[in-house]
Amino acid sequence: MADTGGVAADQLRAFVERIERLEEEKKAISDDIKDVYGEAKGTGFDVKILRQVVRLRKQEPHEREEQEAILDLYMHALGMAAQSGGDEV
């Protein structure tokens, strides 16, 4: 292994090449995900909501419940929450 100025050049090159390969794979996977969202949109699904569902499924149930409770609290405070109670027929 060549040692240039205290840097192991072969080891450094290996790390850089691995990172570059992984970046290429990441780009390919990102393109694949974009294609799937495009397919979903083409069949009538709302992609914005679909992305939100995917994000929510990554969360632990207790985290999701906590966020929903805080969102509900904020919406009530701003008068944005659906009214419940005696107005239903």
C-alpha positions as CSV (number, residue, x, y, z in Angstrom):
1,M,0.0,0.0,0.0
2,A,1.5,3.4,-1.0
3,D,1.8,5.9,1.8
4,T,1.8,9.4,0.5
5,G,2.3,12.1,3.1
6,G,0.9,9.9,5.8
7,V,-2.2,8.9,3.7
8,A,-2.6,5.3,2.7
9,A,-3.5,6.0,-0.9
10,D,-4.8,2.5,-1.8
11,Q,-7.1,2.4,1.2
12,L,-8.3,5.9,0.5
13,R,-9.0,5.0,-3.2
14,A,-10.9,1.9,-2.1
15,F,-13.2,4.0,0.2
16,V,-13.8,6.6,-2.5
17,E,-14.6,3.9,-5.1
18,R,-17.0,2.2,-2.7
19,I,-18.8,5.5,-2.0
20,E,-19.0,6.2,-5.7
21,R,-20.6,2.8,-6.4
22,L,-23.1,3.2,-3.5
23,E,-24.0,6.7,-4.8
24,E,-24.7,5.1,-8.2
25,E,-26.9,2.5,-6.6
26,K,-28.7,5.1,-4.6
27,K,-29.4,7.1,-7.8
28,A,-30.7,3.9,-9.5
29,I,-33.0,3.1,-6.5
30,S,-34.2,6.7,-6.4
31,D,-35.1,6.5,-10.0
32,D,-36.9,3.2,-9.4
33,I,-38.9,4.8,-6.6
34,K,-39.8,7.7,-8.8
35,D,-41.1,5.3,-11.4
36,V,-43.3,3.5,-8.9
37,Y,-44.8,6.8,-7.8
38,G,-45.4,7.6,-11.5
39,E,-47.2,4.3,-12.0
40,A,-49.3,4.9,-8.9
41,K,-50.2,8.4,-10.2
42,G,-51.1,6.9,-13.6
43,T,-53.6,4.5,-12.0
44,G,-55.3,7.4,-10.1
45,F,-53.6,7.4,-6.7
46,D,-52.7,10.7,-5.0
47,V,-48.9,10.7,-4.9
48,K,-48.7,13.3,-2.2
49,I,-50.9,11.2,0.1
50,L,-49.0,8.0,-0.9
51,R,-45.7,9.6,0.2
52,Q,-47.3,10.6,3.5
53,V,-48.5,7.0,4.0
54,V,-45.0,5.6,3.3
55,R,-43.5,8.1,5.8
56,L,-46.1,7.3,8.5
57,R,-45.5,3.5,8.1
58,K,-41.8,4.1,8.9
59,Q,-42.8,5.5,12.3
60,E,-43.4,3.6,15.4
61,P,-47.1,3.5,16.4
62,H,-46.5,5.5,19.6
63,E,-44.6,8.2,17.6
64,R,-47.4,8.4,15.0
65,E,-50.1,8.6,17.7
66,E,-48.2,11.4,19.5
67,Q,-47.9,13.4,16.3
68,E,-51.6,12.9,15.4
69,A,-52.6,14.1,18.9
70,I,-50.4,17.2,18.6
71,L,-51.8,17.9,15.1
72,D,-55.3,17.5,16.4
73,L,-54.5,19.9,19.3
74,Y,-53.1,22.5,16.9
75,M,-56.0,22.2,14.5
76,H,-58.5,22.7,17.3
77,A,-56.6,25.7,18.6
78,L,-56.7,27.2,15.1
79,G,-60.4,26.4,14.6
80,M,-59.6,24.0,11.8
81,A,-60.8,20.7,13.3
82,A,-64.0,19.1,12.1
83,Q,-66.9,19.8,14.4
84,S,-68.3,16.8,16.2
85,G,-71.5,16.4,18.1
86,G,-75.1,17.4,17.6
87,D,-74.9,18.6,14.0
88,E,-75.1,15.1,12.5
89,V,-78.4,13.8,11.1
